[in-house]
Amino acid sequence: MTKSMTGFGRGSIEEDGKSYVIEIKSVNHRYLDINIKMPRNLISLEDRIRKTISQKINRGKVDIFITQNTYVSNNTVTNFNHNLGDSYLNCLKEIRDRYEVRDDISVSLIARFPEVITLNTKEEDLDEVWNNLKIPLDDALNSFVLMREKEGQNLKEDITKRCDYIKEQIDKIELMAPAIVVEYKEKLEKRLKELLGDIKIDENRIAMELAIFSDKANIDEELVRLNSHIIQMKDALNLSEPVGRKLDFIVQEMNRETNTIASKANNLEITNISLNIKNEIEKIREQVQNME
């Protein structure tokens, strides 16, 4: 299915006192460029996240934003440094005895000393975290891909209509092409008559001149190739694989053939039609630039 490279998706979950919110957005890019912004404690899962995303996305500049909120924490524990506490207590007793001061040693006093009581965070089970994180990631990816597919379908319909219009213009040129040599012969004979008057014109020389002109102005091959490119483009739009690069190449070839037709035909009306075709090709190129 044809997909756009522009999309947005969002997924969220709240589980075990934690919530995860994942947002994905993308714009067009020549290759797949994944940028992930996430909390530091999830960095070890980055490779899994990238692999999951790359399974569903082939091209585009993709930005992923992961937000984590913790409401209830079971991972933080307190730790009492017995040796350090004993050392502080002994120091306080020594001060009391040495200076004969009032003894106001208390639990809260010792607990306030640095490093006596510390907070430690237990390592999380990465597999468990991943199982929770994968749910909103899949939701965000599914909505993201769906948006890309809808936009891709719109692009496909627009390109198909423009290809049909180009085909109509090609048909017009094909009807006009045979008359180019006839018109040139008439203009040539008229011009020679104006220049030579009653002097007899060498018909063989005129025939030779017409043959040379006919060969130079022949656009049959270009019309055949242009028709072929339109068929190739429509066929590519129906493929189930990424076709953006292929379509971009076809557009370049269509533009090349149209330029050749305009330069070889030596006919004002065909030139104007060729300009119309080039205008449509440019619009197709703009659309193709945003296709995966």
C-alpha positions in Angstrom: 0.0 0.0 0.0 1.2 3.5 -0.9 2.2 5.4 2.2 3.1 9.0 2.9 6.2 9.9 4.9 4.2 12.3 7.0 2.4 11.0 10.1 1.6 11.2 13.8 0.7 8.6 16.4 0.2 8.4 20.1 -0.1 5.7 22.7 -0.3 5.6 26.5 -0.6 3.2 29.4 -0.7 3.3 33.2 0.5 0.3 35.1 1.9 -0.5 38.6 2.0 3.1 39.6 3.7 4.2 36.4 2.5 5.8 33.2 4.1 5.9 29.7 3.2 8.2 26.9 4.7 7.7 23.5 4.3 10.1 20.6 5.6 9.5 17.1 5.8 12.0 14.3 7.6 12.0 10.9 8.4 14.1 7.8 9.9 13.2 4.5 13.6 12.2 4.4 15.7 10.3 1.9 16.4 7.5 4.3 15.1 6.2 7.6 16.3 8.5 10.4 15.0 7.6 13.9 15.5 10.1 16.8 14.4 9.0 20.2 14.0 11.2 23.3 13.4 9.2 26.4 14.2 9.1 30.2 17.7 7.9 31.1 16.5 4.8 32.8 15.0 3.6 29.5 18.2 4.0 27.5 19.0 0.3 27.6 15.7 -0.4 25.7 16.6 1.9 22.8 17.8 -0.9 20.5 14.5 -2.8 21.0 12.5 0.4 20.3 14.5 1.1 17.1 14.0 -2.5 15.9 10.2 -2.4 16.5 9.9 0.9 14.6 12.0 -0.1 11.7 9.8 -3.2 11.1 6.9 -0.9 10.2 8.7 2.2 8.8 11.1 2.3 5.8 11.7 6.0 5.1 11.3 9.3 6.8 12.7 11.4 9.6 11.0 9.9 12.6 10.9 11.6 16.0 9.8 9.5 19.1 9.0 11.1 22.4 8.7 8.9 25.4 7.4 10.3 28.7 7.5 8.3 32.0 5.7 9.3 35.2 6.0 7.5 38.5 3.1 7.8 41.0 4.0 4.9 43.4 7.6 3.7 43.6 8.5 0.3 45.0 12.1 0.5 43.7 13.5 2.9 46.3 15.0 1.5 49.6 16.8 3.0 52.5 20.2 1.9 53.6 21.7 2.4 57.1 25.5 2.7 57.2 26.2 1.1 60.5 29.9 1.8 60.6 29.5 5.4 59.7 26.7 5.8 62.3 28.9 4.2 65.0 31.8 6.5 64.1 29.6 9.6 64.3 28.2 8.5 67.7 31.6 7.8 69.1 32.8 11.3 68.0 29.8 12.9 69.7 30.5 11.0 72.9 34.1 12.1 72.8 33.1 15.7 72.4 30.7 15.4 75.3 33.2 13.9 77.6 36.1 16.2 76.6 34.2 19.4 77.0 31.7 18.3 79.6 28.8 19.7 77.6 25.2 18.7 77.8 24.4 15.4 76.2 21.8 16.0 73.5 22.7 13.1 71.3 19.5 11.8 69.5 18.6 9.5 66.7 17.5 12.4 64.5 20.8 14.1 65.1 22.8 11.1 63.9 20.4 10.4 61.0 21.0 13.9 59.7 24.7 13.3 59.2 25.8 12.7 55.5 25.7 9.2 54.2 24.4 7.7 57.4 21.1 6.9 55.7 21.1 6.7 51.9 18.4 6.0 49.3 19.1 3.3 46.8 17.1 2.5 43.7 16.7 -1.2 42.9 17.4 -2.2 39.3 14.2 -2.6 37.3 13.4 -5.8 35.5 14.0 -4.7 31.9 11.8 -7.4 30.4 8.9 -6.3 32.6 9.5 -2.6 31.7 9.6 -3.5 28.0 6.4 -5.5 28.2 4.7 -2.4 29.7 6.3 0.0 27.2 5.6 -2.1 24.1 1.9 -1.7 24.6 1.8 2.2 24.0 4.6 1.8 21.5 2.5 -0.6 19.4 -0.6 1.7 19.8 1.4 4.7 18.7 2.9 2.9 15.7 -0.5 1.5 14.6 -2.1 4.9 14.6 1.0 6.4 13.0 1.0 3.9 10.2 -2.7 4.3 9.6 -2.3 8.0 9.2 0.5 7.4 6.7 -1.6 5.0 4.7 -4.6 7.4 4.5 -2.4 10.2 3.4 -0.6 7.8 0.9 -4.0 6.9 -0.6 -4.8 10.6 -1.1 -1.4 11.1 -2.8 -2.0 8.0 -5.0 -5.4 9.3 -6.2 -3.9 12.8 -6.9 -1.0 11.3 -8.9 -3.3 9.0 -10.8 -5.5 11.9 -11.9 -2.5 13.9 -13.1 -1.2 10.9 -15.0 -4.5 10.6 -16.7 -4.4 14.3 -17.7 -0.8 13.8 -19.0 -2.1 10.9 -21.1 -4.8 13.1 -22.6 -2.1 15.7 -23.6 0.1 13.0 -25.1 -2.9 11.8 -27.2 -3.3 15.3 -28.5 0.4 15.5 -29.5 0.2 12.1 -31.2 -2.6 13.5 -33.4 -0.7 16.6 -34.2 2.7 15.1 -34.8 2.1 13.8 -38.4 1.1 17.3 -39.5 4.5 18.8 -38.5 6.3 17.7 -41.6 3.4 18.8 -43.9 3.4 22.2 -42.3 7.1 22.5 -42.6 6.9 21.6 -46.3 4.3 24.3 -46.9 6.3 26.9 -45.1 9.5 25.9 -46.9 7.9 26.0 -50.4 6.3 29.4 -49.6 9.6 30.8 -48.4 11.5 29.5 -51.5 8.8 30.9 -53.8 9.2 34.3 -52.1 12.9 34.2 -52.5 13.3 32.6 -56.0 10.1 33.9 -57.7 9.6 32.0 -61.0 12.8 30.1 -60.8 12.1 26.3 -60.9 12.6 24.6 -57.5 14.5 21.3 -57.4 11.9 18.9 -55.9 14.7 16.4 -55.0 16.4 19.1 -52.9 13.1 19.9 -51.1 12.5 16.2 -50.5 16.0 15.8 -49.0 15.4 18.8 -46.8 12.1 17.4 -45.6 13.7 14.0 -44.9 16.3 15.6 -42.7 13.7 17.7 -40.9 11.4 14.8 -40.5 14.2 12.8 -38.8 15.1 15.6 -36.5 11.5 16.4 -35.6 10.4 12.9 -35.1 9.1 12.4 -31.5 7.5 9.0 -31.8 10.1 7.4 -29.6 9.7 10.0 -26.9 5.9 9.7 -26.9 6.2 5.9 -26.6 8.6 6.2 -23.7 6.4 8.9 -22.0 3.4 6.6 -22.3 5.4 3.8 -20.9 6.5 5.8 -17.9 2.9 6.7 -17.1 2.0 2.9 -17.1 5.1 2.2 -14.9 4.0 4.9 -12.5 0.5 3.6 -12.1 1.8 0.0 -11.7 4.2 1.2 -9.0 1.4 3.0 -7.1 -0.3 -0.4 -6.7 2.7 -2.2 -5.3 2.7 -3.3 -1.6 6.3 -2.1 -1.1 7.8 1.3 -0.6 7.9 3.0 -4.0 9.0 6.6 -3.3 12.5 6.2 -4.8 11.2 4.3 -7.8 8.5 7.0 -8.5 11.1 9.7 -8.1 13.2 8.1 -10.9 10.2 7.7 -13.2 9.3 11.4 -12.7 12.8 12.4 -13.7 12.5 10.3 -16.9 9.1 11.7 -17.7 10.5 15.2 -17.4 13.4 14.3 -19.7 11.2 12.9 -22.4 8.9 16.0 -22.2 11.8 18.3 -22.6 13.0 16.4 -25.7 9.5 16.5 -27.2 9.3 20.3 -26.8 12.7 20.9 -28.3 12.3 18.5 -31.3 8.8 19.1 -32.4 9.4 22.6 -33.7 5.7 23.4 -33.2 4.3 26.1 -31.0 1.1 24.3 -30.1 3.0 21.1 -29.1 5.5 23.2 -27.1 2.6 24.7 -25.2 1.1 21.3 -24.5 4.6 20.1 -23.4 4.7 23.0 -20.9 1.4 21.9 -19.5 2.7 18.3 -19.1 5.9 19.6 -17.4 3.7 21.6 -15.0 1.8 18.4 -14.1 5.0 16.4 -13.8 6.4 19.0 -11.3 3.3 18.7 -9.2 3.7 14.9 -9.2 7.3 15.3 -8.2 6.3 17.3 -5.2 3.8 14.6 -4.2 6.3 11.8 -4.7 8.9 13.6 -2.5 6.6 12.8 0.5 6.0 9.1 -0.4 7.7 6.3 1.5 
